[in-house]
Amino acid sequence: MQDLATGGAAGVGGIDPRLDLAEEIDRLRHERDAIILAHYYQEGEIQDLADVVGDSLALAQAAAKHKKKVIAFAGVHFMAETAKILNPESTVVVPDLAAGCSLADRCPPDEFRAFLDRHPGHVVISYVNCSAAVKAMSDIICTSGNAEKIVRSVPADQPIVFAPDQWLARFIIKKTGRPMVYWPGSCIVHEVFNAQQIARLKVQHPGALVIAHPECEEPVLALADYIGSTKGLLEFSQRSSATTFIVATEAGILHQMRKADPAKTYIPAPTNEGCACNLCPHMKLNTLEKLYLCLRDLTNQIVMDEQLRLRALKPLQRMLELS
């Protein structure tokens, strides 16, 4: 059974324009016994208000660790689902229920079930960017930060199905030398970076390092000086002696990079359209106004069938154990 969600779509109507939204969100956080989790791809003003800002792994770990009555998840739908799977007693709300994920949407559960039926006897490793229903068909969940470790944990004689991102799968195959069958999915943000334009940009900025997320296509990864998870890119930019970085991932991470080291220069990688404007349209549906409303009214709740939740919980727990 697919998960359900209740609550109307939050808008900006009914908010007193005289309110200081940051103060009101902080007040509601304490009144509701709530924690605010925000992904790196959120707008900077939301990141600055959050209790925890991180990538998918860090937010999954935070959701499992912090036992709060309310979890306000400023991210996309599968992330809030993950928080609900790990915290069934908490009320999990999202600013906008329409904030989905192209990668998750490109792996429909019924089609994935048929795909697995064609590959019996395989250990199923699914990237966390998938629906609860796909997680429930998996043996272990991974993130871009721990995918290599998860794959290496599987005995060498055991065949693997990896889903849903093909570019992450190909990157891990290259890193580990481990053959895998992979679902042919991709992310709309990371598939449109243009390798030729990145190469030109590197010529224009001698000494600049290209840092890329492994969801990028292979021609982009071939130009990268460092490949890693969103958190990995942030940490690399902090410890590197380089002063200029061309960043091939969603541009929301630049907010944290600039906060961590404002003296360095961070250039968003250009796309096929030639612009440095690669923003996730789903992530950017969340706004400060919508975050305030979902906390105020407890709308946009994530509600999940218990049997589905329990099936999806096992592979998530396995990931957290291995992480």
C-alpha positions in Angstrom: 0.0 0.0 0.0 1.3 3.4 -0.8 1.7 6.0 2.0 -0.9 8.6 2.4 -0.7 12.2 3.4 -3.2 14.4 5.1 -3.6 18.1 5.3 -4.2 20.8 2.8 -1.4 22.3 0.7 0.1 25.1 2.7 0.0 28.6 1.2 0.8 32.1 2.3 -2.8 33.1 3.0 -3.9 33.9 6.5 -0.5 35.0 7.7 -0.3 38.4 9.4 2.3 40.4 7.4 3.4 42.0 10.7 4.7 38.7 12.0 8.4 38.0 12.3 8.3 34.5 10.8 11.7 33.5 12.1 10.6 34.4 15.7 7.2 32.7 15.2 8.8 29.5 13.9 11.2 29.5 16.8 8.2 29.9 19.2 6.3 27.1 17.6 9.3 24.9 17.7 9.3 25.1 21.5 5.6 25.0 21.9 5.2 21.9 19.7 8.3 20.1 21.1 9.4 20.1 17.5 12.7 19.6 15.6 13.2 21.3 12.2 15.3 19.3 9.8 16.5 20.9 6.6 18.4 19.6 3.6 21.3 21.5 2.1 19.2 22.2 -1.0 16.7 24.4 0.9 16.8 28.2 0.7 19.4 29.7 3.0 16.8 31.3 5.3 15.3 27.9 6.0 18.7 26.3 6.6 19.5 29.1 9.1 16.4 28.3 11.1 16.8 24.5 11.2 18.0 22.5 14.2 19.9 20.1 11.8 21.0 20.9 8.3 22.5 18.0 6.4 22.4 15.5 3.5 20.1 12.5 3.4 22.3 10.4 5.7 22.8 13.1 8.4 19.0 13.8 8.4 18.1 10.1 8.6 20.5 9.8 11.6 19.0 13.0 13.2 15.5 11.7 12.7 16.4 8.5 14.4 18.3 10.2 17.3 16.1 13.1 18.3 12.8 11.9 19.8 10.5 14.9 19.4 6.7 15.1 19.3 6.8 16.9 15.9 9.3 16.7 13.1 9.1 19.5 10.6 11.0 18.3 7.5 12.1 20.9 5.1 13.2 18.7 2.2 11.3 16.5 -0.2 8.7 13.9 0.3 10.8 10.7 0.5 12.9 12.4 3.2 9.9 13.1 5.4 8.7 9.5 4.7 12.1 8.3 6.0 11.6 10.3 9.2 8.1 8.8 9.7 9.4 5.3 9.1 12.0 5.9 11.9 9.7 7.8 14.2 6.2 6.4 14.0 5.1 8.1 17.2 6.1 11.6 16.0 3.9 13.8 13.9 5.9 14.5 10.7 4.9 17.5 8.7 6.3 19.1 5.5 6.0 22.6 4.3 4.7 21.5 0.9 3.4 18.0 0.0 4.1 18.6 -3.7 7.8 18.7 -3.0 8.6 15.4 -4.6 11.7 13.9 -6.2 12.3 13.2 -9.8 14.6 10.2 -9.0 12.0 8.6 -6.7 9.2 9.3 -9.2 11.2 7.6 -12.0 11.1 4.3 -10.0 7.4 3.4 -9.7 7.0 0.5 -7.2 5.0 -1.8 -9.6 7.7 -1.5 -12.3 10.4 -2.0 -9.7 8.7 -5.1 -8.5 8.7 -6.5 -12.0 12.4 -5.5 -12.4 13.3 -7.5 -9.3 11.3 -10.5 -10.5 13.6 -10.6 -13.5 16.6 -10.7 -11.2 15.9 -13.2 -8.4 18.5 -14.0 -5.8 20.0 -10.5 -5.8 20.6 -8.4 -2.7 18.7 -5.2 -3.3 20.5 -2.0 -2.3 18.3 1.1 -2.8 19.5 4.7 -2.6 17.5 6.6 0.0 16.1 8.8 -2.8 13.1 6.4 -3.4 9.6 5.9 -2.1 8.7 4.0 1.0 7.3 1.2 -1.2 10.6 0.8 -3.0 12.4 0.8 0.4 10.1 -2.0 1.5 11.3 -4.1 -1.4 15.0 -3.5 -0.5 17.5 -5.3 1.7 19.6 -2.3 2.5 19.2 1.4 2.0 22.2 3.6 1.2 23.1 7.3 0.6 25.7 8.8 -1.6 27.9 9.1 1.4 27.8 5.5 2.4 27.0 3.6 -0.8 30.5 2.3 -1.3 30.7 1.0 2.2 27.2 -0.6 1.9 28.1 -2.3 -1.4 31.4 -3.6 0.0 29.5 -5.1 3.0 27.7 -7.6 0.7 29.6 -10.9 0.2 31.5 -11.0 -3.1 29.6 -14.0 -4.4 26.2 -12.3 -3.8 24.7 -10.5 -6.9 23.4 -7.0 -6.3 20.6 -4.9 -7.7 21.2 -1.2 -7.2 18.4 1.4 -7.5 17.3 3.9 -8.5 20.2 6.1 -9.6 22.2 4.7 -12.5 25.0 7.2 -12.3 25.6 6.6 -8.6 25.6 2.9 -9.4 28.1 3.3 -12.2 30.3 5.4 -9.9 30.3 2.7 -7.2 30.9 -0.1 -9.7 34.0 1.8 -10.9 35.1 2.4 -7.3 34.6 -1.1 -6.0 35.0 -3.2 -9.2 31.8 -4.9 -8.1 29.4 -5.7 -11.0 25.8 -4.7 -10.2 22.5 -4.7 -12.0 21.1 -1.2 -11.8 17.8 0.6 -12.3 18.1 3.2 -15.1 17.0 6.2 -13.1 18.5 9.7 -12.8 18.0 13.1 -11.1 16.8 16.1 -13.1 19.2 18.3 -11.2 22.4 16.3 -11.7 21.8 15.1 -15.3 21.8 18.5 -16.9 25.3 19.7 -16.0 27.3 20.3 -19.2 30.8 18.9 -19.2 32.1 21.1 -22.1 31.0 24.3 -20.4 32.5 23.1 -17.1 35.8 22.5 -18.9 35.6 26.0 -20.4 34.9 27.4 -16.9 37.9 25.7 -15.5 40.1 27.3 -18.2 38.7 30.7 -17.2 39.5 30.0 -13.6 43.0 28.5 -13.4 43.5 26.7 -10.1 39.7 26.1 -9.6 38.7 22.6 -8.5 35.7 20.9 -9.9 33.7 19.1 -7.1 30.8 16.9 -8.2 28.1 14.8 -6.7 28.1 11.1 -7.9 24.6 11.5 -9.3 26.2 13.5 -12.2 26.7 11.8 -15.5 30.1 10.3 -16.3 31.5 13.1 -18.6 31.0 15.5 -15.7 32.6 13.1 -13.1 35.6 12.7 -15.5 36.4 16.4 -15.0 36.0 16.3 -11.2 38.9 16.8 -8.9 36.7 15.4 -6.1 33.5 13.4 -6.1 31.4 13.0 -3.0 28.1 13.3 -1.2 26.7 16.8 -0.6 28.2 16.8 2.9 31.5 15.4 1.4 31.6 18.3 -1.1 31.1 20.8 1.8 33.8 19.2 3.9 36.3 19.0 1.0 35.8 22.7 0.1 36.6 23.5 3.8 39.8 21.5 4.1 41.2 22.1 0.6 43.9 24.7 0.1 42.2 25.7 -3.1 40.4 29.0 -3.1 37.9 28.5 -6.0 35.5 25.7 -6.6 33.2 24.8 -9.5 30.3 23.0 -7.7 28.4 20.4 -9.7 25.4 19.8 -7.5 22.2 21.7 -6.5 23.2 25.3 -5.7 21.6 25.3 -2.2 24.8 23.9 -0.8 26.7 27.1 -1.7 25.0 28.7 1.3 26.8 26.5 3.7 30.0 26.7 1.8 30.0 30.5 2.0 29.1 30.4 5.7 31.9 28.0 6.4 34.6 29.9 4.5 33.4 33.2 2.9 36.9 34.1 1.7 36.7 31.3 -1.0 34.8 31.5 -4.3 32.1 29.0 -5.1 30.9 28.8 -8.7 27.7 26.8 -9.6 28.5 24.5 -12.5 26.7 25.5 -15.8 24.0 23.4 -17.3 23.0 22.4 -20.8 21.2 25.7 -21.1 24.4 27.6 -20.3 23.2 29.1 -17.1 24.5 28.6 -13.6 21.0 28.2 -12.4 20.5 24.5 -11.5 18.0 24.5 -8.7 15.8 21.6 -7.7 12.2 22.8 -8.4 10.9 20.4 -5.8 13.2 21.6 -3.0 12.4 25.2 -3.8 8.6 24.7 -3.3 9.3 24.9 0.5 9.3 28.5 1.8 9.5 30.2 5.2 5.8 30.9 5.1 4.9 27.3 4.4 7.2 26.1 7.1 5.5 28.4 9.6 2.0 27.2 8.5 2.8 23.5 8.8 4.1 24.1 12.3 1.3 26.3 13.3 -1.5 24.1 12.0 0.2 20.7 11.8 -1.0 20.3 8.3 0.7 18.3 5.5 1.3 15.3 7.8 2.9 12.1 6.6 0.7 9.2 7.4 1.8 5.7 6.5 0.3 2.2 6.5 2.0 0.3 9.4 2.8 -2.8 7.5 4.5 -0.7 4.8 6.4 1.2 7.5 7.7 -2.0 9.1 8.9 -3.4 5.8 10.6 -0.2 4.9 12.1 0.1 8.4 14.3 -3.0 8.2 16.5 -1.9 5.3 16.8 1.6 6.9 17.9 0.1 10.2 20.4 -2.0 8.4 21.9 1.1 6.8 22.1 2.9 10.1 23.8 -0.1 11.7 26.4 -0.2 8.9 26.9 3.6 9.0 
